Amino acid sequence: MNEEVVGVVEAMFKMMVDAEGIGLAAPQVGLSWRLFVVDVPQDAGGRLKPRDGFPGHSEGPRAYINPVLSEPKGGAEPYEEGCLSLPDVRGDVLRPPIVTIEATGLDGTRFKETASGLLARCWQHEMDHLDGILILDRMNPTQLLRNRRAIRDLEADE
């Protein structure tokens, strides 16, 4: 991978850690690249547990370049999500519990992994950012109403 990409990934990891997040997508930092980073700790996820033997956490920080999601398993399930781009906004989002991702790593090698639990959800959340979708777009009307004040406050800050 070239030095520019490595530098961006390192900066994104730092921003993600500083913001106490578990994922960050390039569009969130002003880049129109198809790239995101994650670091989902083993003890994260609360009631969202790994399933069917697929991991629910990452093995440390990892970059996903030009990722593609496939093979969702199970029906969409609700789980409360937040987003570094939308502080104070939290709500249930429906997502499949198990997904497969194919991406290029920082070493330039293409890889394919399947995950469940919080890691699978994190991949899907970050992929949404790459496709211009926010958690607000995934919330039902009741969830949006619950977050009305936080959303208004964000709009007022613009």
Secondary structure, 3 states (H helix, E strand, C coil): CCHHHHHHHHHHHHHHHHCCCCEEEHHHHCCCCCEEEECCCCCCCCCCCCCCCCCCCCCCCEEEEEEEEEEEECCCEEEEEECCCCCCCEEEEEECCEEEEEEECCCCCEEEEEEEHHHHHHHHHHHHHHCCCCHHHHCCHHHHHHCHHHHHHHHHHC
